[in-house]
Amino acid sequence: MRSLVLLLSFAAALAADRSPIHGLILDPTGLPIEGAAVECAGHTTYSNAEGRFTAASTVDAKTQQCLAQVTKTGFETLSIQLSPNSENRLTLKLRSPPESVVVTATRYQTTPEEAAVSASVVTAADLAARNLPQVPDVLRELPGLQISDYGRRGALTEVFTRGSDSTSTLVLLDGVPLNDPGGQLNLAHISSLGIDRLEVIRGPESALFGAEAAAGVIQLFTKHGDAEDTTPHFEASYERGNFQTDRWTGSMEGGLFHKLDYYLEADQLHTVGAYQNDYYRDTSATANIGYRFSDATQLHGVFRIYDANLSTPGQIDYGIDDLGTTEQTRDSSVSLRLDDARGSHYLQQFTFGYHRLNDFFDDTDPYSTQLQEALVRDVTVNGLARTYFVQLLNPNLVYPVALPQGFRIVQNTYYFGAYTSLNLTKRTSASYQGTWQHRGGSVVFGYNYQRQSAVLSSGDVERNNNGLYVNAQQSLGDRILLSAGGRFEHSSAFGVIGSARGGGSVLLFKEHGALDSTTLRLSAGRGTTEPSLLENFVQAGYYFGNPNLKPETTTTYEAALVQDWWQRRLHTEVAVFRSSFENLIAFVSDTWQNVQASWGRGVEFSAQARILPSLQVTGTYMRLYTRVTASTTPLDSTTGLGQQLVHRPLNSGALTIAATPRRWSFVLGANFVGESQDADFTFGVNRNPGHENIYASASYQINRHISPMLRVDNLLNERYEEVLGYPALSRGVLGGMRFRW
């Protein structure tokens, strides 16, 4: 009997020594790290897509712990004692010089230097401090991006990446493309609520994401709950401002049964606006629900929708006040993702995506005309004509015939009339991705299928795309990081196309005086933008689609110097780039053709300085040169040969100061935009003066439940136009309370 008791005691002790060790691995921003190696007592396991790991290792008999080494390329090695009797929550520090972790660059967690890309990351904490209602306002502060909108809340808002066209930047929501097939996208209605993280990759990414990622990718990641936290958490807010503006938000997150996690939110922004027929209402909702079958297998589903209603009064600064125009937009997306770890070196992912856009425009104005008149000024610079708007005139008055040199009066007749249009597009996608991890690197490969469809005036149309891609990363020692990838894509409309990108990073210096590190990054890539479904298939009475159109192409070369200073208190990056835009699609006579070309080149600078633990200063600047090299209208003063590209200013930048002393949060930001080329078909003006927009945001946490907040936009009340004729909103004040429990 005694021997039996001793045997059972020994077995129990042995079982305790071999109890599984569970844990969660995060990066400094709180993002789960996938593929981190955990070595404990001679056994190695890897974290899954949620950052979780299970190690069946022998613990020390005395301490009941295991000394583990946690490693991941781009992070510092962590040595830590792990216990089988608790949830081990680990945070890895970034190894200098990388500034952050990105997923979008290679479809797998990596650092910008490993992927050899220019990247920016905005976290949930950044979004909360700035209290920016819509995503486009966040993008204005990032390097390499230029945002233009048509003046008011809800108006058409476009993004231009390093001089490319607005259709060349792919926008993803949890992996689902939000662009129309062909790249068109109005960013105005995308709410920042429910966004956990925003990543921007500047440079061609078609090698991984296919057509429409010719110049860059913007990816939004929705918030998710924690399956281990079974207590529901709620948040609600209400704000009120001038122009009869209201904004309310509400969210709930948590977990159930230590298996299921959830995040639910809804919000609405409403304003009457500053002019007649200028109202706007945007209502959005998000649901992110996940289920953990095991530490190796998880399923996540995300549903997001917005419903926007607005009026479009027109070029108000040109005296046009269209009182009969309205627009209704409903955009919905669904994503399903199954992550599965097969052993310690192979991760696989199955995804399904669906996106639907329904946009209806209605103009009920009866037929009428309006005579317009303006004073403009002509200037010739380097042989190119530049025309500036001076002031609007009364067409019923007679003005002096003799005007100062360079000035002239222009008349125009504006036509009103009833008109309706419908844009209904759908995109369904399914894909498989595998990631093989090996010592010093990884290989990502996959297959993607897309079915794109639309309802046109001539009927329903569709096309199908099938893509195969691969991307490999490899470190050579501790100083050289290489990355390269390619994609072959077959479209039922335009056949087979190929895309590729590659680059490398070299750590030139480690600690050297004030410098912590200096890294040289070189990269090159080729991206594509496919024609829109309208350009391919429409059959109208006076214009026709062209089924023989080829995708537009972007070829980019980049070199960058990345440096960290004074124990990483200052991070700087300087990048020079050159892009060639070819096979650009333009309307000629009665159809579309690949006949235009242009280029963009420039230098991009960004810096982040942590002056004090609670004070951070961020600055960006871009000097951008663009030229039209082939045009259907070579003598046109706006889009002719030698002209700058429209809405791409020579100089642009941003400066942000964020202070977070104790319970306070203050953010002061400014966006600076220089003079740019513009396209005005009313008075023939082609130059838009520069402007700056300064905003301030503040909040105070009274206790852990209540926080008042205040935001002021256009602090200096400057009058300017991002697009000629469409005035920006004057000073806007929005204040309210946020509640958490």
C-alpha positions in Angstrom: 0.0 0.0 0.0 2.8 2.4 0.9 4.5 1.6 -2.4 1.3 2.4 -4.3 1.0 5.8 -2.5 4.6 6.7 -3.3 4.0 5.7 -6.9 0.9 7.8 -7.2 2.6 10.8 -5.6 5.6 10.5 -8.0 3.2 10.3 -11.0 1.3 13.3 -9.8 4.5 15.3 -9.3 5.7 14.2 -12.8 2.3 15.3 -14.3 2.6 18.6 -12.6 6.1 19.1 -13.9 4.8 18.5 -17.4 1.6 20.6 -17.1 1.1 22.7 -20.3 2.2 26.3 -20.2 -0.2 28.8 -21.9 0.5 32.4 -22.7 -0.1 35.4 -24.9 2.6 37.4 -26.8 2.1 41.0 -27.7 4.1 43.8 -29.4 4.6 47.2 -27.7 1.3 48.5 -29.2 -0.7 45.6 -27.9 -1.0 43.8 -31.2 -0.8 40.0 -30.9 2.5 38.6 -32.4 2.1 35.6 -34.7 4.9 33.1 -35.2 7.0 34.0 -32.2 9.2 31.0 -31.1 8.9 29.9 -27.4 11.7 27.6 -26.4 11.3 26.0 -23.0 13.2 23.0 -21.6 14.4 22.0 -25.0 10.9 22.1 -26.6 9.9 24.8 -29.1 6.4 26.0 -30.0 5.1 29.0 -31.9 2.4 31.6 -31.2 -0.8 31.5 -33.3 -2.6 34.3 -35.1 -4.0 35.6 -31.8 -0.5 35.6 -30.2 -1.3 32.6 -28.0 0.9 29.6 -27.4 0.9 26.3 -25.6 4.1 24.6 -24.5 4.1 21.1 -23.1 7.4 21.5 -21.2 8.9 20.2 -18.0 9.0 22.8 -15.2 11.6 23.1 -12.4 10.5 20.9 -9.5 11.3 23.6 -6.9 10.1 26.8 -8.6 7.3 25.2 -10.7 8.5 27.4 -13.6 10.3 27.0 -16.8 13.0 29.4 -18.1 11.9 30.2 -21.6 13.5 32.1 -24.6 11.0 34.0 -26.7 12.3 35.0 -30.2 10.9 36.7 -33.2 12.7 38.4 -36.1 12.7 42.2 -35.5 12.2 41.9 -31.7 14.6 41.6 -28.8 14.9 38.1 -27.4 13.0 37.8 -24.1 14.2 35.5 -21.3 11.4 34.9 -18.8 10.2 32.3 -16.2 6.9 30.8 -17.3 4.4 29.1 -15.0 1.8 26.4 -15.9 -0.6 27.8 -13.3 -1.2 31.2 -14.7 -1.8 33.1 -17.9 1.6 34.2 -19.1 1.3 37.6 -20.8 4.5 38.6 -22.6 5.4 41.8 -24.4 8.3 41.8 -26.8 10.4 45.0 -27.4 11.3 46.0 -30.9 14.9 45.7 -31.9 16.3 48.9 -33.2 15.9 50.3 -35.8 12.3 49.2 -36.7 9.6 51.6 -35.4 6.6 49.3 -35.5 5.1 46.0 -36.6 3.0 45.7 -39.8 0.9 42.9 -41.3 0.0 44.5 -44.6 3.6 44.8 -46.0 4.0 41.0 -46.5 0.6 39.6 -45.4 2.4 38.4 -42.2 3.6 40.2 -39.1 6.9 41.8 -39.8 8.8 45.1 -39.4 9.2 47.8 -42.1 12.9 47.1 -42.4 12.4 43.3 -42.7 9.8 44.0 -45.5 11.9 46.8 -47.0 8.9 49.1 -47.2 7.8 52.6 -46.1 5.1 52.1 -43.6 3.1 54.1 -41.0 1.0 52.7 -38.2 -1.8 54.5 -36.3 -3.0 52.8 -33.1 -6.3 52.9 -31.2 -4.6 55.2 -28.6 -3.6 57.6 -31.4 -7.2 57.7 -32.7 -8.7 58.2 -29.3 -6.3 61.2 -28.5 -7.1 63.0 -31.8 -10.9 62.2 -31.6 -11.1 62.4 -35.4 -14.6 61.2 -36.5 -13.6 60.1 -40.0 -10.6 58.1 -41.3 -9.5 60.6 -44.0 -8.6 63.2 -41.3 -6.3 60.6 -39.8 -4.5 60.0 -43.2 -3.7 63.8 -43.6 -1.0 63.5 -40.9 0.8 60.6 -42.5 3.8 61.0 -44.9 3.5 60.4 -48.6 -0.3 60.8 -48.7 -2.3 63.8 -50.0 -6.0 64.1 -49.4 -8.4 66.2 -51.3 -12.1 66.6 -50.6 -14.9 68.7 -52.1 -15.4 70.9 -49.2 -17.9 69.6 -46.7 -18.6 66.7 -44.5 -19.5 63.7 -46.7 -18.2 65.3 -49.9 -16.1 63.2 -52.3 -12.7 62.5 -50.6 -9.8 61.0 -52.4 -6.3 59.9 -51.5 -3.2 60.2 -53.7 -0.1 58.2 -52.7 3.3 59.7 -53.8 1.8 61.3 -56.9 -0.2 58.4 -58.1 -3.8 58.6 -59.2 -6.6 58.2 -56.6 -7.5 54.8 -58.0 -4.0 53.4 -57.3 -4.3 53.0 -53.5 -6.1 49.9 -52.3 -8.1 50.3 -49.1 -8.8 47.1 -47.1 -11.0 46.4 -44.1 -9.7 43.3 -42.3 -8.5 42.1 -45.7 -11.6 43.0 -47.7 -11.2 45.6 -50.5 -13.4 48.6 -50.1 -12.6 50.1 -53.5 -14.9 49.7 -56.5 -13.3 47.3 -59.1 -11.0 49.7 -60.9 -9.9 51.5 -57.7 -12.5 54.2 -57.2 -13.3 55.0 -53.6 -14.9 57.8 -51.6 -13.2 57.8 -48.2 -15.6 60.4 -46.7 -18.0 58.0 -45.0 -15.5 55.7 -43.3 -15.8 56.2 -39.5 -12.8 55.9 -37.2 -14.9 54.3 -34.5 -14.2 50.6 -34.1 -10.8 50.8 -35.7 -8.1 49.2 -33.6 -5.2 49.8 -36.0 -4.5 51.5 -39.3 -1.5 50.6 -41.5 -0.3 52.4 -44.5 2.2 50.9 -47.0 3.7 53.3 -49.5 4.9 51.7 -52.7 3.6 49.1 -55.1 1.9 46.1 -53.3 0.2 44.5 -56.3 2.6 41.5 -55.9 0.6 40.5 -52.8 -2.7 42.2 -53.2 -3.3 42.3 -56.9 -4.7 45.1 -59.1 -5.5 48.4 -57.4 -2.5 48.3 -55.0 -0.3 49.9 -57.7 0.9 52.7 -55.4 0.2 51.6 -51.9 -2.2 49.9 -49.4 -4.2 51.3 -46.5 -5.6 48.6 -44.2 -8.0 49.1 -41.3 -8.2 46.5 -38.6 -11.4 46.4 -36.5 -11.3 46.1 -32.7 -11.9 42.7 -31.1 -12.8 41.5 -27.7 -10.7 39.2 -25.3 -12.1 35.7 -24.9 -10.4 35.5 -21.5 -12.2 38.6 -20.2 -15.7 37.4 -19.5 -16.9 40.7 -18.1 -18.7 42.9 -20.7 -17.2 46.4 -21.1 -19.3 49.3 -22.4 -18.5 52.7 -23.9 -20.8 55.5 -25.0 -20.3 59.1 -26.0 -22.2 62.1 -27.2 -20.9 65.3 -28.7 -22.6 68.5 -29.9 -21.2 71.4 -32.0 -21.9 74.3 -34.3 -23.7 73.8 -37.6 -26.2 71.7 -35.6 -23.7 68.9 -35.5 -24.3 65.8 -33.4 -22.2 62.7 -32.9 -23.0 59.7 -30.8 -21.2 56.4 -30.3 -21.7 53.2 -28.4 -19.8 49.9 -28.1 -19.6 46.7 -26.1 -16.8 44.1 -25.9 -15.8 41.1 -23.9 -15.6 37.3 -24.0 -17.7 34.2 -23.2 -16.7 30.8 -22.0 -13.0 31.6 -22.5 -13.6 30.7 -26.1 -15.6 33.4 -27.8 -14.7 37.1 -28.1 -16.9 39.9 -29.4 -16.9 43.6 -30.2 -20.0 45.5 -31.2 -20.3 49.2 -32.0 -22.6 51.8 -33.7 -22.2 55.5 -34.3 -23.7 58.4 -36.1 -22.5 61.8 -37.3 -25.1 64.3 -38.3 -24.9 68.0 -39.3 -27.1 70.5 -41.0 -24.0 72.1 -42.6 -23.0 75.7 -43.3 -25.0 76.3 -46.5 -28.4 75.6 -47.9 -28.9 71.9 -49.0 -25.7 71.0 -47.1 -26.9 68.4 -44.6 -25.1 65.1 -43.9 -25.8 62.0 -41.9 -23.5 59.0 -41.6 -24.6 55.9 -39.6 -22.2 53.0 -39.2 -22.0 49.7 -37.3 -19.4 47.0 -36.7 -19.6 43.5 -35.3 -16.4 41.4 -34.8 -17.0 38.0 -33.3 -14.3 35.3 -32.9 -14.3 31.7 -31.6 -11.2 29.8 -30.5 -11.5 26.1 -31.2 -8.1 25.5 -29.8 -4.8 27.4 -29.3 -4.0 26.3 -32.9 -7.3 27.1 -34.6 -9.5 30.3 -34.4 -12.3 31.7 -36.5 -13.2 35.4 -36.8 -16.0 37.1 -38.6 -16.4 40.8 -39.2 -19.4 42.7 -40.5 -19.3 46.5 -41.1 -21.8 48.8 -42.7 -22.4 52.5 -43.2 -25.4 54.3 -44.4 -24.8 57.9 -45.6 -27.3 60.5 -46.7 -26.2 63.9 -47.9 -26.9 66.8 -50.1 -24.4 68.3 -52.7 -24.9 72.0 -53.2 -22.1 72.4 -55.7 -19.4 75.0 -56.3 -20.6 77.5 -53.7 -17.6 79.8 -54.1 -18.5 80.2 -57.7 -22.0 81.2 -56.9 -23.6 77.9 -57.7 -26.1 76.7 -55.1 -27.8 73.5 -56.3 -30.8 73.0 -54.0 -32.2 69.8 -55.6 -29.3 67.3 -55.3 -29.1 64.5 -52.9 -27.0 61.3 -52.5 -27.6 58.1 -50.6 -24.8 55.6 -50.1 -24.9 52.2 -48.4 -21.7 50.2 -48.1 -21.4 46.8 -46.4 -18.6 44.3 -46.0 -18.2 40.8 -44.5 -15.0 38.9 -43.8 -14.5 35.4 -42.4 -11.0 34.2 -41.5 -10.0 30.8 -40.2 -6.4 30.7 -38.8 -4.9 27.3 -38.3 -1.4 26.3 -37.1 -0.1 23.0 -38.4 2.9 22.2 -36.2 5.4 24.8 -35.1 6.5 26.0 -38.5 3.5 26.2 -40.7 0.5 28.6 -40.4 -2.5 28.5 -42.8 -5.4 30.9 -43.3 -8.7 30.5 -45.1 -10.6 33.7 -45.9 -13.8 34.8 -47.5 -14.8 38.4 -48.2 -17.8 40.2 -49.6 -18.2 43.9 -50.3 -21.3 45.7 -51.7 -21.7 49.4 -52.6 -25.0 51.0 -53.5 -24.7 54.7 -54.4 -27.7 56.7 -55.7 -27.5 60.3 -56.9 -30.6 62.3 -57.6 -30.9 65.8 -58.9 -34.5 67.1 -59.0 -33.8 70.6 -60.3 -35.9 71.7 -63.3 -34.1 72.8 -66.4 -32.6 76.3 -66.1 -29.4 78.2 -66.7 -27.3 80.6 -64.6 -24.9 83.1 -66.0 -21.6 83.4 -64.2 -18.7 85.8 -64.4 -15.3 85.9 -62.7 -12.0 87.9 -62.7 -9.0 85.6 -63.3 -5.2 86.2 -63.6 -2.9 84.6 -66.2 0.7 83.9 -65.5 3.3 82.0 -67.6 5.9 79.9 -65.8 8.5 77.9 -67.7 6.4 78.2 -70.8 3.2 76.9 -69.1 0.1 78.9 -68.6 -1.2 79.3 -65.1 -4.6 80.7 -64.3 -5.7 81.9 -60.9 -9.1 82.8 -59.6 -9.3 86.3 -58.3 -13.0 87.0 -57.5 -16.5 86.3 -58.5 -18.3 89.1 -60.4 -21.8 90.1 -61.0 -22.7 89.2 -64.6 -25.4 91.9 -64.6 -22.9 94.8 -64.1 -20.6 96.4 -66.7 -16.9 96.5 -65.8 -14.1 98.6 -67.3 -12.9 97.3 -70.6 -9.2 98.1 -69.7 -7.9 95.6 -67.1 -4.4 95.4 -65.7 -2.0 93.2 -67.7 -2.6 89.5 -67.1 -6.2 90.0 -65.8 -9.3 89.1 -67.8 -13.0 88.5 -67.2 -14.4 85.0 -68.0 -18.1 84.2 -68.4 -19.8 80.8 -68.2 -23.3 79.5 -68.4 -24.2 76.8 -65.8 -27.0 74.4 -66.7 -29.4 72.9 -64.1 -31.5 69.9 -64.9 -33.0 66.7 -63.5 -30.5 63.8 -63.4 -30.2 60.4 -61.6 -27.4 57.8 -61.5 -26.9 54.5 -59.7 -23.6 52.8 -58.9 -24.1 49.2 -57.6 -21.0 47.1 -57.4 -20.2 43.8 -55.6 -16.9 42.0 -55.0 -16.8 38.4 -53.6 -13.4 36.9 -52.8 -12.0 33.6 -51.4 -8.4 32.8 -50.6 -5.9 30.5 -49.1 -2.6 31.6 -47.6 0.2 29.5 -46.1 3.2 30.8 -44.1 6.2 28.6 -43.6 8.6 29.9 -40.9 12.3 28.8 -40.9 15.4 30.0 -39.2 16.1 33.6 -40.2 13.0 34.1 -42.4 9.7 33.1 -43.7 7.8 32.3 -47.0 4.2 33.5 -47.6 2.3 32.1 -50.5 -1.3 31.9 -51.5 -4.2 31.9 -54.0 -6.9 34.5 -54.3 -10.2 34.4 -56.3 -12.4 37.4 -57.0 -15.7 37.8 -58.7 -16.5 41.4 -59.5 -19.9 42.6 -60.7 -21.9 45.7 -61.4 -25.2 46.9 -62.6 -24.8 49.3 -65.5 -27.3 51.1 -67.6 -26.8 48.5 -70.3 -27.3 45.5 -67.9 -25.4 43.4 -65.4 -21.7 42.7 -66.0 -19.0 40.7 -64.3 -15.4 39.6 -64.5 -13.4 37.0 -62.5 -9.8 37.2 -61.3 -7.5 34.4 -60.2 -4.2 35.2 -58.5 -1.2 33.3 -57.2 1.4 35.0 -55.1 4.5 34.3 -53.1 6.8 36.5 -50.9 10.0 35.4 -49.1 12.0 37.1 -46.3 15.5 36.2 -45.2 18.0 37.7 -42.8 21.7 37.4 -43.6 23.4 37.7 -40.3 22.2 40.5 -38.0 22.7 43.4 -40.5 21.1 42.4 -43.8 17.3 41.8 -44.3 16.0 40.8 -47.8 12.4 40.6 -49.0 11.0 39.7 -52.5 7.7 38.6 -53.9 5.7 38.2 -57.1 2.2 37.6 -58.4 0.6 36.2 -61.5 -3.1 37.2 -62.0 -5.5 36.1 -64.7 -8.6 38.2 -65.4 -11.5 37.1 -67.6 -11.4 40.7 -69.0 -7.7 41.4 -69.7 -5.8 38.1 -69.5 -2.6 37.5 -67.5 -0.6 40.2 -65.8 2.4 40.0 -63.5 3.5 42.1 -60.6 6.7 42.0 -58.5 8.5 43.9 -55.7 11.7 43.4 -53.8 14.1 45.1 -51.5 16.6 44.9 -48.7 17.6 46.7 -45.6 21.2 47.0 -44.4 22.1 48.1 -40.8 25.0 50.5 -41.5 25.8 51.5 -38.0 24.8 50.4 -34.6 25.4 52.8 -31.6 27.6 55.6 -32.7 27.5 58.8 -30.5 24.0 60.2 -30.5 23.0 57.7 -33.1 21.5 54.4 -31.9 21.3 52.9 -35.4 21.3 53.8 -39.1 19.7 51.6 -41.7 19.7 51.9 -45.5 16.6 50.6 -47.3 16.4 50.0 -51.0 13.3 48.7 -52.9 11.7 48.5 -56.3 8.3 47.3 -57.5 5.8 47.1 -60.2 2.1 47.5 -59.5 -1.2 47.5 -61.6 -4.6 49.1 -61.6 -7.3 47.3 -63.5 -9.9 49.2 -65.6 -13.3 49.8 -64.0 -16.2 47.7 -65.0 -17.8 50.7 -66.6 -14.7 51.3 -68.8 -14.7 47.6 -69.8 -18.3 46.8 -70.4 -20.8 49.8 -70.6 -22.9 50.0 -73.8 -24.7 53.4 -73.9 -26.1 55.4 -76.8 -23.1 57.6 -77.2 -20.2 55.9 -75.4 -19.0 52.3 -75.1 -16.8 50.2 -72.9 -13.5 48.8 -74.3 -13.0 45.1 -73.5 -9.4 45.3 -74.8 -8.2 47.7 -72.1 -5.0 46.7 -70.3 -4.3 47.5 -66.6 -2.5 50.7 -65.8 1.0 50.1 -64.5 3.2 51.8 -61.8 6.9 51.2 -61.5 8.6 52.6 -58.4 12.2 52.8 -57.1 13.0 53.9 -53.6 15.9 54.5 -51.3 15.6 55.5 -47.7 17.7 56.2 -44.6 16.2 55.3 -41.3 17.8 56.5 -38.1 17.2 56.3 -34.3 18.8 58.9 -32.0 19.4 59.4 -28.3 18.3 56.1 -27.0 15.4 56.0 -29.5 13.9 59.2 -28.3 14.0 60.4 -31.9 13.2 58.4 -35.0 13.8 59.9 -38.5 13.2 58.6 -42.0 14.2 60.2 -45.3 13.0 58.5 -48.5 13.5 59.4 -52.1 11.4 57.8 -54.8 10.6 57.8 -58.5 7.5 56.4 -60.1 6.4 56.0 -63.7 2.7 55.8 -64.5 2.0 54.1 -67.8 -0.9 52.8 -69.8 -3.1 55.3 -68.1 -6.8 55.1 -69.2 -8.5 58.1 -70.8 -11.7 58.7 -72.6 -11.2 59.3 -76.3 -14.1 60.1 -78.7 -16.6 57.4 -77.6 -14.6 54.9 -75.5 -11.6 54.5 -73.2 -8.1 53.8 -74.3 -4.6 53.2 -72.7 -3.0 56.4 -74.1 -1.7 58.6 -71.2 1.4 58.6 -69.1 3.1 60.6 -66.4 5.7 60.4 -63.6 6.2 61.4 -60.0 9.3 61.8 -58.0 10.2 63.3 -54.7 11.5 63.2 -51.2 9.6 62.2 -48.1 10.6 63.0 -44.5 9.1 62.0 -41.2 10.2 62.3 -37.6 8.8 61.2 -34.2 10.4 62.7 -31.1 9.6 61.6 -27.5 10.7 64.8 -25.7 9.2 63.7 -22.4 7.4 60.6 -21.3 4.2 62.5 -21.8 5.1 64.7 -24.7 5.5 63.6 -28.3 6.1 65.6 -31.5 5.5 64.2 -35.0 6.3 65.9 -38.3 6.1 64.9 -41.9 7.0 66.6 -45.2 6.9 65.7 -48.9 8.4 67.5 -51.8 6.7 66.1 -54.9 7.4 66.7 -58.6 5.0 65.4 -61.2 4.7 65.7 -65.0 2.3 64.7 -67.7 4.3 62.9 -70.5 1.5 61.6 -72.7 -2.0 63.2 -73.0 -5.0 63.0 -75.2 -5.1 66.9 -74.9 -1.4 67.8 -75.2 -2.1 71.6 -75.4 -4.6 71.7 -72.5 -3.5 74.1 -69.7 -4.7 71.6 -67.0 -3.8 68.1 -68.3 -1.5 68.9 -71.3 2.1 67.8 -71.8 4.5 69.1 -69.1 1.8 70.1 -66.7 1.8 69.0 -63.1 -0.7 66.3 -62.0 -4.0 67.6 -60.6 -4.3 67.7 -56.8 -0.7 66.8 -56.2 0.9 69.9 -54.5 4.7 70.5 -54.7 4.9 70.9 -51.0 2.8 69.2 -48.2 3.3 68.3 -44.6 1.9 67.9 -41.1 3.0 68.7 -37.6 1.4 67.2 -34.4 2.2 67.8 -30.8 0.6 65.4 -28.3 0.8 65.9 -24.5 -0.6 63.3 -22.1 0.1 64.5 -18.5 -1.6 62.2 -16.1 -5.4 62.3 -16.8 -5.1 65.0 -19.5 -4.7 64.6 -23.2 -3.9 67.5 -25.5 -3.3 67.3 -29.2 -2.4 70.2 -31.5 -2.1 69.4 -35.2 -1.5 71.3 -38.4 -1.7 70.2 -42.1 0.1 72.3 -44.6 -0.6 72.1 -48.4 1.2 74.1 -51.0 0.0 75.5 -54.3 -1.2 72.7 -56.7 -2.6 72.1 -60.2 -6.4 71.8 -60.3 -9.1 71.2 -62.9 -11.9 73.7 -63.1 -14.3 73.5 -66.0 -16.3 76.6 -64.9 -13.8 79.4 -65.4 -10.8 77.5 -66.8 -8.8 78.1 -63.6 -5.9 75.6 -63.2 -4.1 76.7 -60.0 -5.2 76.3 -56.4 -3.4 78.4 -53.7 -1.9 76.7 -50.7 -3.4 76.6 -47.3 -3.0 75.3 -43.7 -5.6 73.8 -41.4 -4.9 73.7 -37.6 -6.9 71.7 -35.1 -6.9 71.1 -31.4 -8.3 68.2 -29.3 -8.4 67.8 -25.5 -9.9 65.4 -23.0 -9.7 64.9 -19.2 -10.4 61.7 -17.4 -12.4 62.6 -14.3 -12.4 59.0 -13.2 -12.2 55.7 -14.9 -15.8 56.1 -16.1 -16.2 59.7 -17.3 -14.2 61.9 -19.7 -15.2 65.2 -21.1 -13.7 66.0 -24.5 -13.4 69.0 -26.9 -12.2 69.3 -30.5 -11.8 72.5 -32.7 -11.2 72.1 -36.4 -9.9 74.9 -38.7 -8.8 76.7 -35.5 -7.7 79.9 -37.4 -11.0 79.9 -39.4 -9.1 80.0 -42.7 -11.1 80.2 -45.9 -9.6 77.8 -48.5 -10.6 75.2 -51.1 -9.0 71.8 -51.5 -10.9 71.6 -54.8 -11.6 74.8 -56.7 -15.0 76.2 -56.1 -15.8 74.0 -53.1 -15.1 75.9 -49.8 -13.7 74.0 -46.8 -15.8 74.1 -43.6 -15.1 77.1 -41.4 -14.2 76.8 -37.8 -16.0 73.8 -36.2 -16.3 73.1 -32.5 -17.4 69.7 -31.2 -17.6 68.9 -27.5 -19.1 66.2 -25.3 -18.7 63.4 -22.8 -17.4 59.8 -23.0 -18.6 57.2 -20.5 -17.0 53.8 -19.8 -18.1 51.0 -17.5 
